[in-house]
Amino acid sequence: MQTDFLDAHERHWQDAELLWDAQRLANADHLYGMAAECGLKRLMIRFGMAFDETRGRPTERVDREHADGIWQRFESYRRGRQDAVGYALPTENPFNDWDVAQRYAARWHFDANSVYAHRAGADLVHRLIRQAEREGLL
């Protein structure tokens, strides 16, 4: 199967929004993190991240992070690139308290406030993807 971070970003974002509207917070939260991760990785590839097509993953181990870790890695690819000037992220990572292993947690661990913060972070990435598409970067 070929990796397609852009399509994965869109799919996870759309499904997360459906789950948010249905108050299915646990799965919405998981997908907001995945949407952010996939969107940022797609932009990172555009900004120079090496990617192993045959293995379907970033070449560098340090770039094989999920939403909680990829937020900081993004800046290392954006910094110093003229075509990435308008793509800065806030320094505070909204996914600091998110973990991919939360997919195993019970529903009652998730509340609207914490999920809303992850939704806002994923929305920011979603807007950067839209911007990149409008500007012809993707």
N, C-alpha and C positions, 0 to 999 in steps of 0.2 A: 504494500500500500504506500502510495506517495504522500509525503507530508505536505500539507497545504495550510499554513498558519492563518492565512487570510480567511479562507472558508471556515476553518475551525473557530476563529474569532467570531465571525458573524453568527454561526450556528449556536455557539455557547452564549453569546450575548442575547440573541433572540429567545432562546429557551429560558435563560435566566429571567428575562423580563416577563415571560408568560408565567413562570413559577412565582415571581414576586407578586404579580397581580392576583394570583390564586392563593397568596399567603403560604406558599410552600417554601418557607424560609431556608431550611437546611440545604435543599438541593439548589435553590437559587444562589445561595452563598457560594457553594462549591463552583457553580458555573460562572459566577462573576469573576472568581479568581482565575479560572481557566481562560475566560474570554480576555482578561487583561494580559495574562501570560502570552497567549497566542498572538494578540495584537502587537505587543511590544517586541516579540521575537520576529515578527514579520518586518517591523520597522528596523530592527537591529540588522537584519539581513540586508535591507536597503542601504543602511548606513555602514556596512562593511563587515558584519559578523560572518566568519567562515562557517559554512554549513556543509555537512557530509550528506550528499543526496542519496547515496546508497544505503546509509544507515538511518537516514531521516532524522538527524539531530545535529545540533551545533557541534562543530569540530572540537572546540575548547570545552573541557569539562566544567570550567567555571561558568559557562553560559548555559549549562543544563540545569537551570533553576526553575522553580515555579513562581507564582505571583509574589510570594513573600520575599524572594531573593532577586528576581529579575529586574525589579524596579530600579535598584542601584546600578545594576549592570548596564541598563539602557543608557545611562548618562555617559558611560565610557565610550560608547559608539557614537553618541550624538555630539559630544564635545569636540570642538575644532572643525566641524564640518559646516561649510557655508549652506548646503542644502538642508541642514537640520536645525538652523537657527530658531525657527518658530515652533519647535517640537519639545521644548523643555517640560519636564515634569516637576511638580513641587518636591522639595527635598524630603518632606515627611511622607513616608510610604504608608498609604492607607491599608496595605495588606500585611503590615508587621505582625498582626495578631491572627493572620490567616495561615492555614497549613493544609496541604493537599490531603493529609491523613484525616482531616475533619470529615471526610466523606464517610467515615466509619462511625461517627459520633451519633448519639441519639438526638432526635429532633428538639428536645427540650433545651439543648445547649445553645440554641440559636434564638436571638431576639431581633426585633425589627431595627433597633438602633445600630447594632454591630453589622448587620447585613446591609443596612442603608449606607454605612461608610464604605463597604466593599463595592456596593452598587455605584456610588459616586466615583470611586477610583476606576472601575471598569468603564463607566460612562466617559471619563476623561480620555482613556485610551481609545474608546470608540470614536470620540470626536477627533482625535489625532489621526486615526485611520481615515475618516471621512475627509479631513483636510488633505492628507497625502494623496488621496484619490483625486480630489478636486485640482490639486496642484500638479498632477501627473507624476508623482513619485512612485505610485503603486498602480 
